[in-house]
Amino acid sequence: MNAEERQGRILALARHQGRVEVTTMAVDLAVAPETIRRDLGVLERRGLLRRTYGGAYPVEGAGFETGLSERVTLHIADKRRIAAEAVKLLGDAETVFVDEGYTPQLLASLLPGDRPLTVVTASLSTAAAIVDSPHTVLLLGGRVRSRTLATVGSWACAMLQGFVVDLAFMGSNGISRELGLTTPDPVVADVKARALAASRRRVFMGHHSKFGASSFCRFAEVGDFEAIVTDAGLSNSEAHRYSLMGPRVHRV
């Protein structure tokens, strides 16, 4: 197996599993760990992987995006902690936008039941998960994306344009200090941007692997948010750099 074939195998596995480990790949491909590290470096320079200690994560872009079926199996404990911390920021909000994605879906299930809220979402999964709650659920119309089970398009954007929302809980495929918040698909970026424009307050939720990563379509800047909620995998020093741009950073 030459280097190009080996790097293709590494990338395919990273996209299937959500992460690859240097030691595991070295054994599976019968090469030295240093060879795998060099391969990861090549893939990172090409913008396909992001290296972390002992391995790498796939970078989502115009040509690759994880689906909901993969997201519900990755970093579950971290995502539960992030959702539990983010819901504490609800305050006195009465209307809430909950973004597509698994972490926002977890947050929606944690919304307090002692007072009725109006929950706006593009996510079919989120709407179904809380439809029996005390809350009023408004599902945005439009075309349903099969990868994420969320609606996009002009109908969804038009509905959001007519709302004034107290608080938006947002996710993204990547967040960086230089490029802001990004997502692979322009129609998804449109819905997210409209949701942010309709909201008085904004909270970003995301696993630390999303930080420093960027995708195809930018829909927000870091300074648009009052808070960022992530896991402790984001270093204190990097969290501080993000906080200097405006939002308060919560690491759990």
ROKOL-925655 format. One line per 3 residues: number of its first residue (from 1); their letters; for each residue x, y, z of N, C-alpha, C. Coordinates in Angstrom, 3 decimals, decimal comma. Example, Ala and Ser with C-alpha at 12.3 -4.5 7.8 and 13.67 -1.06 7.14 Angstrom:
2
1 = as = 13,190/-5,690/7,800/12,300/-4,500/7,800/13,200/-3,300/7,800 ~ 12,850/-2,250/7,080/13,670/-1,060/7,140/12,900/0,030/7,870;
END
This chain:
252
1 = mna = 0,849/-1,193/0,000/0,000/0,000/0,000/0,888/1,248/0,000 ~ 0,715/2,103/-1,011/1,527/3,314/-1,050/0,925/4,401/-0,153 ~ 1,622/5,548/-0,065/1,203/6,599/0,862/-0,181/7,141/0,521;
4 = eer = -0,463/7,319/-0,767/-1,770/7,857/-1,164/-2,888/6,900/-0,786 ~ -2,698/5,618/-1,005/-3,717/4,633/-0,633/-3,885/4,583/0,880 ~ -2,781/4,640/1,594/-2,841/4,597/3,058/-3,577/5,819/3,612;
7 = qgr = -3,284/6,972/3,066/-3,960/8,190/3,525/-5,448/8,156/3,198 ~ -5,796/7,540/2,058/-7,208/7,370/1,728/-7,923/6,484/2,725 ~ -7,253/5,423/3,150/-7,838/4,528/4,164/-8,019/5,257/5,490;
10 = ila = -7,011/6,019/5,871/-7,083/6,765/7,133/-8,245/7,751/7,103 ~ -8,367/8,503/6,009/-9,433/9,497/5,899/-10,802/8,833/5,916 ~ -10,956/7,733/5,180/-12,241/7,035/5,142/-12,635/6,538/6,527;
13 = lar = -11,665/6,010/7,263/-11,964/5,503/8,603/-12,310/6,646/9,558 ~ -11,591/7,753/9,439/-11,883/8,909/10,289/-13,294/9,412/10,044 ~ -13,708/9,444/8,792/-15,058/9,924/8,484/-16,117/8,927/8,925;
16 = hqg = -15,785/7,659/8,936/-16,753/6,641/9,361/-16,872/6,593/10,879 ~ -15,750/6,702/11,595/-15,748/6,538/13,042/-15,807/7,858/13,805 ~ -15,456/8,947/13,126/-15,415/10,233/13,804/-14,058/10,581/14,366;
19 = rve = -13,126/9,619/14,396/-11,785/9,855/14,935/-10,914/8,660/14,579 ~ -9,620/8,904/14,408/-8,656/7,815/14,265/-7,546/8,004/15,289 ~ -6,995/6,880/15,761/-5,890/6,888/16,720/-4,613/6,449/16,011;
22 = vtt = -3,510/7,100/16,325/-2,239/6,788/15,683/-1,839/5,343/15,942 ~ -1,900/4,913/17,185/-1,431/3,571/17,520/-2,283/2,494/16,851 ~ -3,591/2,706/16,836/-4,488/1,723/16,220/-4,247/1,642/14,716;
25 = mav = -4,127/2,785/14,061/-3,907/2,783/12,620/-2,554/2,172/12,262 ~ -1,547/2,397/13,093/-0,234/1,817/12,822/-0,294/0,294/12,829 ~ -1,029/-0,267/13,778/-1,180/-1,717/13,846/-2,000/-2,222/12,664;
28 = dla = -3,132/-1,562/12,396/-4,022/-2,017/11,325/-3,349/-1,971/9,954 ~ -2,496/-0,968/9,723/-1,871/-0,800/8,413/-0,443/-1,333/8,373 ~ 0,001/-1,892/9,499/1,321/-2,527/9,579/2,450/-1,573/9,199;
31 = vap = 2,375/-0,370/9,767/3,436/0,610/9,568/3,803/1,213/10,916 ~ 4,883/1,976/10,939/5,325/2,610/12,175/4,391/3,766/12,546 ~ 4,227/4,038/13,843/3,408/5,187/14,257/3,866/6,499/13,624;
34 = eti = 5,159/6,665/13,428/5,657/7,893/12,822/5,159/8,044/11,383 ~ 4,989/6,925/10,689/4,436/6,978/9,332/3,004/7,496/9,354 ~ 2,221/7,009/10,312/0,834/7,485/10,452/0,828/8,966/10,793;
37 = rrd = 1,723/9,397/11,664/1,777/10,828/12,014/2,083/11,682/10,785 ~ 2,992/11,197/9,940/3,283/11,943/8,709/2,058/11,982/7,801 ~ 1,340/10,853/7,716/0,120/10,822/6,901/-0,922/11,806/7,434;
40 = lgv = -1,057/11,850/8,745/-2,018/12,788/9,342/-1,612/14,226/9,050 ~ -0,314/14,490/9,071/0,161/15,827/8,739/-0,188/16,214/7,315 ~ -0,040/15,269/6,391/-0,402/15,528/4,990/-1,892/15,818/4,868;
43 = ler = -2,701/14,996/5,522/-4,156/15,167/5,441/-4,602/16,464/6,118 ~ -3,915/16,858/7,183/-4,247/18,119/7,843/-3,906/19,302/6,948 ~ -2,762/19,268/6,289/-2,386/20,362/5,390/-3,342/20,479/4,214;
46 = rgl = -3,947/19,363/3,838/-4,948/19,384/2,765/-6,326/19,813/3,266 ~ -6,442/20,063/4,571/-7,707/20,516/5,141/-8,738/19,433/5,328 ~ -8,296/18,161/5,395/-9,229/17,038/5,495/-9,355/16,487/6,904;
49 = lrr = -8,293/16,624/7,694/-8,297/16,166/9,084/-7,762/17,275/9,976 ~ -8,131/17,196/11,253/-7,546/18,086/12,253/-6,892/17,227/13,318 ~ -5,609/17,406/13,496/-4,868/16,565/14,427/-5,123/16,967/15,866;
52 = tyg = -5,190/15,973/16,727/-5,274/16,169/18,166/-4,261/15,224/18,803 ~ -4,162/15,279/20,115/-3,200/14,419/20,801/-3,538/12,947/20,548 ~ -2,625/12,243/19,913/-2,785/10,809/19,691/-3,628/10,406/18,509;
55 = gay = -4,140/11,374/17,740/-5,003/10,995/16,625/-5,456/12,188/15,821 ~ -6,654/12,084/15,235/-7,178/13,163/14,400/-8,684/13,007/14,230 ~ -9,350/14,148/13,953/-10,772/14,200/13,640/-10,951/14,606/12,181;
58 = pve = -12,012/14,156/11,518/-12,279/14,633/10,163/-12,800/16,067/10,186 ~ -12,418/16,834/9,198/-12,918/18,201/9,036/-14,073/18,169/8,046 ~ -15,190/18,771/8,427/-16,356/18,795/7,557/-16,253/19,960/6,581;
61 = gag = -16,583/19,725/5,344/-16,517/20,757/4,320/-17,568/20,524/3,263 ~ -17,409/21,202/2,124/-18,416/21,101/1,072/-18,559/19,671/0,567 ~ -17,486/18,872/0,680/-17,537/17,516/0,155/-17,806/16,441/1,183;
64 = fet = -17,874/16,815/2,457/-18,102/15,815/3,500/-18,808/16,451/4,690 ~ -19,822/15,771/5,177/-20,557/16,212/6,358/-21,080/14,987/7,073 ~ -20,885/14,923/8,379/-21,435/13,809/9,135/-22,954/13,924/9,191;
67 = gls = -23,633/12,795/9,201/-25,078/12,768/9,330/-25,495/12,604/10,778 ~ -26,788/12,746/11,014/-27,296/12,630/12,379/-27,030/11,250/12,956 ~ -27,065/10,215/12,117/-26,838/8,858/12,598/-25,437/8,690/13,171;
70 = erv = -24,443/9,424/12,605/-23,097/9,382/13,166/-22,996/10,254/14,406 ~ -23,649/11,399/14,391/-23,521/12,353/15,496/-24,068/11,794/16,808 ~ -25,064/10,930/16,736/-25,651/10,397/17,970/-24,781/9,312/18,594;
73 = tlh = -23,659/8,972/17,965/-22,768/7,947/18,515/-21,425/8,509/18,953 ~ -21,155/9,796/18,699/-19,846/10,378/18,978/-19,891/11,324/20,174 ~ -18,929/11,181/21,072/-18,711/12,118/22,190/-19,987/12,322/23,025;
76 = iad = -20,702/11,258/23,280/-22,021/11,387/23,914/-21,931/12,021/25,300 ~ -20,999/11,569/26,124/-20,891/12,110/27,480/-20,582/13,603/27,448 ~ -19,678/14,011/26,559/-19,353/15,434/26,440/-20,578/16,232/26,007;
79 = krr = -21,309/15,721/25,040/-22,470/16,445/24,522/-23,564/16,575/25,577 ~ -23,718/15,554/26,407/-24,718/15,646/27,478/-24,340/16,736/28,492 ~ -23,060/16,813/28,825/-22,615/17,848/29,763/-22,776/19,242/29,153;
82 = iaa = -22,451/19,365/27,875/-22,598/20,654/27,200/-24,060/21,093/27,204 ~ -24,960/20,190/26,860/-26,388/20,521/26,826/-26,900/20,904/28,212 ~ -26,465/20,171/29,240/-26,917/20,452/30,603/-26,423/21,807/31,084;
85 = eav = -25,225/22,187/30,673/-24,697/23,502/31,058/-25,387/24,618/30,270 ~ -25,604/24,390/28,996/-26,208/25,428/28,160/-27,627/25,759/28,592 ~ -28,392/24,757/29,007/-29,784/25,012/29,377/-29,873/25,908/30,618;
88 = kll = -28,812/25,975/31,400/-28,783/26,867/32,562/-28,797/28,334/32,156 ~ -28,484/28,610/30,901/-28,430/29,984/30,410/-29,779/30,470/29,886 ~ -30,807/29,664/30,064/-32,135/30,003/29,542/-32,655/31,324/30,093;
91 = gda = -32,420/31,572/31,375/-32,896/32,804/31,990/-34,405/32,913/31,929 ~ -34,903/34,097/31,612/-36,362/34,307/31,561/-36,909/34,220/30,141 ~ -36,173/33,605/29,243/-36,625/33,472/27,852/-37,943/32,716/27,780;
94 = etv = -38,815/33,176/26,917/-40,095/32,510/26,694/-40,164/31,869/25,316 ~ -39,393/32,408/24,380/-39,318/31,827/23,035/-37,871/31,426/22,770 ~ -37,682/30,224/22,235/-36,349/29,657/22,081/-36,217/29,041/20,692;
97 = fvd = -35,115/29,329/20,001/-34,776/28,608/18,787/-33,762/27,535/19,142 ~ -34,029/26,303/18,724/-33,114/25,187/18,953/-32,624/24,697/17,591 ~ -31,338/24,784/17,378/-30,735/24,453/16,100/-30,824/22,961/15,814;
100 = egy = -30,505/22,579/14,567/-30,397/21,169/14,223/-29,154/20,574/14,870 ~ -29,086/19,242/14,948/-27,918/18,581/15,529/-28,264/17,838/16,802 ~ -27,363/16,949/17,223/-27,665/16,097/18,372/-27,547/16,831/19,699;
103 = tpq = -26,526/17,689/19,858/-26,407/18,430/21,113/-27,605/19,342/21,341 ~ -28,057/20,105/20,336/-29,286/20,880/20,527/-30,495/20,011/20,848 ~ -30,564/18,817/20,249/-31,672/17,912/20,568/-31,626/17,503/22,036;
106 = lla = -30,431/17,227/22,547/-30,291/16,900/23,967/-30,728/18,076/24,833 ~ -30,341/19,277/24,431/-30,746/20,460/25,198/-32,255/20,603/25,229 ~ -32,909/20,404/24,094/-34,362/20,553/24,044/-35,055/19,630/25,040;
109 = sll = -34,507/18,416/25,196/-35,110/17,464/26,140/-34,908/17,885/27,589 ~ -33,989/18,826/27,835/-33,692/19,296/29,190/-34,384/20,615/29,534 ~ -35,116/21,187/28,593/-35,815/22,440/28,882/-36,777/22,247/30,049;
112 = pgd = -36,820/23,192/30,976/-37,654/23,015/32,179/-39,131/22,888/31,829 ~ -39,810/22,002/32,544/-41,228/21,773/32,292/-42,141/22,542/33,204 ~ -41,570/23,409/34,054/-42,407/24,126/35,021/-42,985/25,418/34,460;
115 = rpl = -42,642/25,758/33,229/-43,232/26,926/32,569/-43,275/26,654/31,066 ~ -44,347/27,063/30,412/-44,473/26,783/28,979/-43,551/27,685/28,166 ~ -42,872/27,096/27,193/-42,020/27,825/26,271/-42,525/27,614/24,854;
118 = tvv = -42,186/28,525/23,978/-42,388/28,312/22,556/-41,040/27,957/21,947 ~ -40,933/26,760/21,394/-39,671/26,254/20,859/-39,771/26,208/19,336 ~ -38,898/26,929/18,683/-38,828/26,951/17,225/-37,621/26,115/16,802;
121 = tas = -37,803/25,233/15,841/-36,693/24,403/15,381/-36,882/23,996/13,923 ~ -35,763/23,748/13,258/-35,797/23,175/11,914/-35,623/21,670/11,953 ~ -35,373/21,117/13,141/-35,034/19,706/13,285/-36,266/18,844/13,540;
124 = lst = -36,533/17,894/12,644/-37,639/16,961/12,848/-37,402/16,118/14,091 ~ -36,162/15,719/14,339/-35,837/14,879/15,495/-36,108/15,617/16,794 ~ -35,720/16,881/16,852/-35,961/17,676/18,053/-37,449/17,889/18,280;
127 = aaa = -38,163/18,231/17,211/-39,606/18,442/17,338/-40,299/17,188/17,849 ~ -39,920/16,028/17,307/-40,535/14,773/17,732/-40,194/14,440/19,168 ~ -38,977/14,795/19,607/-38,529/14,451/20,957/-39,268/15,238/22,032;
130 = ivd = -39,760/16,440/21,707/-40,369/17,275/22,748/-41,827/17,599/22,463 ~ -42,410/16,952/21,459/-43,781/17,297/21,095/-44,770/16,980/22,215 ~ -44,431/16,029/23,080/-45,319/15,690/24,200/-45,000/16,469/25,462;
133 = sph = -44,105/17,428/25,383/-43,756/18,253/26,541/-44,793/19,361/26,716 ~ -44,677/20,153/27,790/-45,623/21,260/27,977/-45,421/22,407/26,993 ~ -44,384/22,336/26,184/-44,014/23,457/25,347/-44,747/23,437/23,998;
136 = tvl = -44,907/24,626/23,423/-45,414/24,746/22,062/-44,242/24,590/21,104 ~ -44,368/23,691/20,169/-43,281/23,404/19,235/-43,668/23,888/17,849 ~ -42,851/24,754/17,282/-43,058/25,258/15,927/-41,953/24,702/15,036;
139 = llg = -42,331/23,880/14,063/-41,379/23,275/13,147/-41,339/24,087/11,853 ~ -40,148/24,534/11,490/-40,001/25,308/10,266/-40,285/24,443/9,050 ~ -40,948/25,021/8,064/-41,249/24,290/6,846/-40,092/24,311/5,868;
142 = grv = -40,215/23,530/4,801/-39,186/23,516/3,777/-38,765/22,120/3,391 ~ -37,687/22,052/2,599/-37,136/20,759/2,181/-36,399/20,115/3,340 ~ -36,593/18,806/3,525/-35,932/18,080/4,607/-34,628/17,475/4,092;
145 = rsr = -33,525/17,812/4,731/-32,231/17,219/4,379/-32,137/15,832/5,010 ~ -31,859/14,830/4,211/-31,850/13,460/4,712/-30,716/13,202/5,691 ~ -29,587/13,904/5,536/-28,449/13,663/6,421/-28,723/14,113/7,847;
148 = tla = -29,458/15,215/7,991/-29,653/15,793/9,318/-31,101/15,815/9,778 ~ -32,040/15,446/8,911/-33,472/15,499/9,232/-33,870/16,890/9,708 ~ -33,388/17,908/8,964/-33,729/19,293/9,279/-34,210/19,979/8,007;
151 = tvg = -35,084/20,967/8,179/-35,645/21,677/7,034/-34,754/22,853/6,637 ~ -34,733/23,122/5,335/-33,971/24,239/4,786/-34,778/24,860/3,658 ~ -34,311/26,001/3,186/-34,939/26,608/2,025/-35,702/27,886/2,335;
154 = swa = -36,345/28,425/1,330/-36,987/29,734/1,441/-38,140/29,742/2,434 ~ -38,874/28,649/2,544/-39,987/28,622/3,499/-39,482/28,745/4,929 ~ -38,439/27,986/5,256/-37,874/28,054/6,608/-37,361/29,465/6,900;
157 = cam = -36,662/30,055/5,941/-36,112/31,393/6,140/-37,222/32,438/6,271 ~ -38,274/32,292/5,479/-39,384/33,244/5,547/-40,089/33,175/6,898 ~ -40,274/31,977/7,427/-40,883/31,843/8,749/-40,040/32,543/9,813;
160 = lqg = -38,735/32,335/9,765/-37,850/32,948/10,761/-37,858/34,467/10,653 ~ -38,009/34,971/9,459/-38,005/36,412/9,262/-39,177/37,082/9,963 ~ -40,232/36,309/10,222/-41,407/36,868/10,885/-41,410/36,706/12,389;
163 = fvv = -40,340/36,134/12,958/-40,287/35,874/14,400/-39,347/36,845/15,114 ~ -39,613/37,047/16,393/-38,664/37,670/17,312/-38,462/36,672/18,446 ~ -37,277/36,091/18,526/-36,986/34,990/19,450/-36,118/35,508/20,596;
166 = dla = -36,430/35,084/21,806/-35,657/35,539/22,960/-34,237/34,984/22,969 ~ -34,089/33,697/22,648/-32,783/33,050/22,804/-32,614/31,955/21,757 ~ -31,467/31,946/21,086/-31,140/30,897/20,117/-29,999/30,047/20,651;
169 = fmg = -30,204/28,735/20,687/-29,149/27,779/21,006/-28,643/27,219/19,681 ~ -27,400/27,536/19,333/-26,880/27,251/18,006/-25,721/26,258/18,044 ~ -25,588/25,513/16,952/-24,429/24,671/16,736/-23,785/25,045/15,417;
172 = sng = -22,693/24,392/15,082/-22,049/24,600/13,785/-21,130/23,418/13,510 ~ -20,663/23,332/12,281/-19,711/22,286/11,920/-18,288/22,697/12,244 ~ -18,058/23,999/12,361/-16,743/24,494/12,723/-16,847/25,880/13,316;
175 = isr = -15,885/26,209/14,191/-15,813/27,547/14,762/-14,343/27,910/14,908 ~ -13,988/29,082/14,411/-12,612/29,537/14,558/-12,606/31,036/14,818 ~ -11,553/31,496/15,472/-11,456/32,914/15,780/-11,272/33,747/14,514;
178 = elg = -10,645/33,168/13,523/-10,382/33,909/12,289/-11,575/33,910/11,338 ~ -12,259/32,776/11,219/-13,287/32,615/10,191/-14,704/32,543/10,735 ~ -14,875/32,551/12,040/-16,207/32,518/12,619/-16,825/31,137/12,594;
181 = ltt = -18,150/31,074/12,483/-18,894/29,818/12,513/-19,258/29,421/11,090 ~ -19,022/28,166/10,762/-19,205/27,707/9,385/-19,943/26,378/9,337 ~ -20,509/26,110/8,169/-21,237/24,873/7,916/-21,061/24,524/6,434;
184 = pdp = -21,135/23,257/6,044/-20,821/22,896/4,662/-21,814/23,365/3,607 ~ -23,098/23,475/3,943/-24,139/23,666/2,938/-24,698/25,091/2,984 ~ -24,723/25,799/1,849/-25,241/27,177/1,837/-26,674/27,307/2,340;
187 = vva = -27,529/26,330/2,047/-28,925/26,455/2,486/-29,046/26,300/4,008 ~ -28,164/25,510/4,602/-28,139/25,400/6,068/-27,636/26,706/6,668 ~ -26,599/27,275/6,064/-26,072/28,549/6,536/-27,142/29,632/6,500;
190 = dvk = -27,990/29,626/5,467/-29,065/30,613/5,364/-30,027/30,516/6,540 ~ -30,434/29,294/6,893/-31,369/29,110/8,010/-30,721/29,558/9,315 ~ -29,477/29,178/9,526/-28,793/29,556/10,760/-28,655/31,075/10,866;
193 = ara = -28,281/31,717/9,769/-28,128/33,164/9,788/-29,455/33,854/10,084 ~ -30,536/33,347/9,513/-31,858/33,927/9,770/-32,266/33,742/11,230 ~ -31,951/32,581/11,778/-32,278/32,332/13,181/-31,522/33,284/14,095;
196 = laa = -30,257/33,519/13,800/-29,473/34,450/14,600/-30,012/35,869/14,484 ~ -30,374/36,274/13,267/-30,902/37,622/13,058/-32,213/37,836/13,801 ~ -32,982/36,766/13,991/-34,290/36,866/14,657/-34,184/36,817/16,174;
199 = srr = -32,990/36,555/16,705/-32,837/36,267/18,143/-32,166/37,412/18,892 ~ -32,697/37,681/20,080/-32,123/38,726/20,931/-30,828/38,261/21,599 ~ -30,805/36,995/22,015/-29,632/36,412/22,675/-29,212/35,151/21,922;
202 = rvf = -27,898/34,849/21,963/-27,405/33,690/21,210/-26,366/32,953/22,038 ~ -26,508/31,636/22,083/-25,566/30,759/22,783/-25,082/29,703/21,808 ~ -23,767/29,543/21,712/-23,207/28,490/20,876/-22,852/27,282/21,727;
205 = mgh = -23,191/26,084/21,232/-22,837/24,830/21,889/-22,047/23,982/20,915 ~ -20,909/23,432/21,361/-20,153/22,587/20,453/-19,027/21,844/21,141 ~ -18,757/20,633/20,671/-17,644/19,832/21,162/-16,329/20,513/20,800;
208 = hsk = -15,304/20,282/21,620/-14,035/20,989/21,414/-13,392/20,673/20,064 ~ -13,735/19,525/19,464/-13,148/19,168/18,170/-13,574/20,122/17,061 ~ -14,636/20,896/17,273/-15,097/21,843/16,261/-14,273/23,137/16,262;
211 = fga = -13,523/23,374/17,335/-12,797/24,630/17,470/-11,523/24,606/16,627 ~ -11,323/25,685/15,899/-10,195/25,766/14,985/-10,491/25,185/13,623 ~ -11,645/24,537/13,476/-12,038/23,958/12,197/-12,908/24,945/11,424;
214 = ssf = -12,883/24,844/10,114/-13,731/25,696/9,285/-14,298/24,879/8,141 ~ -15,474/25,287/7,693/-16,153/24,611/6,602/-16,388/25,608/5,478 ~ -17,359/25,359/4,633/-17,515/26,091/3,382/-18,241/27,426/3,534;
217 = crf = -19,302/27,464/4,358/-20,176/28,639/4,404/-20,181/29,274/5,789 ~ -19,813/30,535/5,845/-19,814/31,259/7,122/-21,186/31,868/7,364 ~ -21,690/31,718/8,602/-22,999/32,289/8,911/-22,990/33,179/10,146;
220 = aev = -21,879/33,254/10,883/-21,841/34,084/12,090/-20,396/34,341/12,477 ~ -20,209/35,349/13,312/-18,913/35,650/13,905/-18,936/35,228/15,375 ~ -17,773/34,991/15,936/-17,685/34,584/17,340/-18,315/35,640/18,242;
223 = gdf = -18,094/36,907/17,920/-18,613/37,996/18,739/-20,121/38,157/18,708 ~ -20,822/37,402/17,852/-22,284/37,472/17,810/-22,934/36,788/19,009 ~ -22,148/36,030/19,784/-22,708/35,193/20,847/-22,372/35,740/22,227;
226 = eai = -23,333/35,594/23,137/-23,081/35,989/24,516/-22,337/34,910/25,280 ~ -22,453/33,659/24,824/-21,808/32,557/25,534/-21,440/31,449/24,562 ~ -20,372/30,744/24,896/-19,939/29,534/24,212/-19,878/28,438/25,255;
229 = vtd = -20,507/27,309/24,969/-20,481/26,172/25,896/-19,816/24,995/25,195 ~ -18,745/24,486/25,789/-18,019/23,376/25,211/-17,521/22,474/26,337 ~ -16,733/21,461/25,985/-16,198/20,553/26,995/-14,785/20,968/27,360;
232 = agl = -14,232/20,290/28,375/-12,926/20,653/28,899/-11,788/20,286/27,962 ~ -12,093/19,653/26,832/-11,062/19,380/25,844/-10,516/20,640/25,192 ~ -11,261/21,737/25,258/-10,757/23,027/24,805/-9,876/23,597/25,909;
235 = sns = -8,642/23,914/25,601/-7,694/24,360/26,624/-8,126/25,691/27,230 ~ -7,652/25,939/28,464/-7,935/27,206/29,131/-7,437/28,386/28,320 ~ -6,235/28,245/27,747/-5,661/29,354/26,994/-6,470/29,661/25,741;
238 = eah = -6,939/28,605/25,048/-7,742/28,832/23,852/-9,116/29,390/24,222 ~ -9,698/28,904/25,304/-10,978/29,448/25,768/-10,843/30,940/26,064 ~ -9,728/31,319/26,653/-9,506/32,739/26,963/-9,434/33,566/25,686;
241 = rys = -8,780/33,043/24,658/-8,693/33,770/23,389/-10,078/34,007/22,786 ~ -10,951/33,005/22,889/-12,318/33,185/22,392/-13,078/34,192/23,244 ~ -12,851/34,175/24,551/-13,580/35,087/25,437/-13,204/36,543/25,166;
244 = lmg = -11,993/36,782/24,702/-11,572/38,152/24,372/-12,355/38,711/23,195 ~ -13,027/37,843/22,447/-13,834/38,295/21,310/-15,270/38,605/21,700 ~ -15,605/38,442/22,976/-16,941/38,823/23,441/-17,680/37,815/24,285;
247 = prv = -17,817/36,568/23,819/-18,645/35,627/24,588/-17,965/35,110/25,847 ~ -18,772/34,777/26,816/-18,266/34,075/28,000/-18,167/32,586/27,641 ~ -17,025/31,972/27,943/-16,788/30,580/27,560/-16,979/29,685/28,777;
250 = hrv = -17,857/28,685/28,627/-18,115/27,703/29,673/-17,491/26,372/29,240 ~ -16,600/25,820/30,078/-15,984/24,523/29,803/-16,479/23,533/30,846 ~ -17,045/22,397/30,389/-17,634/21,438/31,339/-17,074/20,043/31,086;
END
